[in-house]
Each structure stands twice: as structure tokens, then as C-alpha cells.
């Protein structure tokens, strides 16, 4: 047990955990702001903003990565120590919307 308290890597991980915990809190706040903007955009344009969809999917996955790191499910440090997460589902959705626009169909 004494060796665990003297372990520099454990203390360093604790520092990263505190920092990423704060970042996760700020990211969750950002998700709420994005949700409000998407609701307003949805009322005005009758569809969600594609750029915000992509960004929010990344933020959601980023929060998931942080949660994995904080709970010791992953030893990989989230962004900026690894790549920013990208959602494949969001890419598919954007591709389908672009295809609809090219074909001239509208779901309104």
C-alpha cells in the first residue's frame, strides 16, 4: 500500500482524472447549449443543423471517452492526447441528407 502512495504514475493519473472531470463537466454544459441551438434551428429551418450534428456527436463520444478514463475502463487519455472522436452514424445521416437534396425530394 505504501508503494501505491509513492507511485508517481498513480498521482499523475489522479491529476489527469481531475482535469478530465472538469472538462467533462464543461462538455456536458456545451451539449445543453447545442441542444438549445438545435431546437431553435429546428423551428426556423425545420431540420437540425448538420455541422452541429457532427460536432455534437463528437462531443458525446468525447464525454464517453472521458467517462471510460475516469472509471478505469480505459487507460487511453482522451483528446488532446488521442484523436478527436468522430461518429460514423452522423456521417451516414449527413450523406443521406445530401442525397435527398441532390434528388430533390423533401420529407416536409
PyMOL commands that set and color helices and strands:
alter all, ss='L'
color gray80, all
select helices_A, chain A and resi 2-6+8-45+50-70+88-103
alter helices_A, ss='H'
color red, helices_A
deselect
rebuild
show_as cartoon
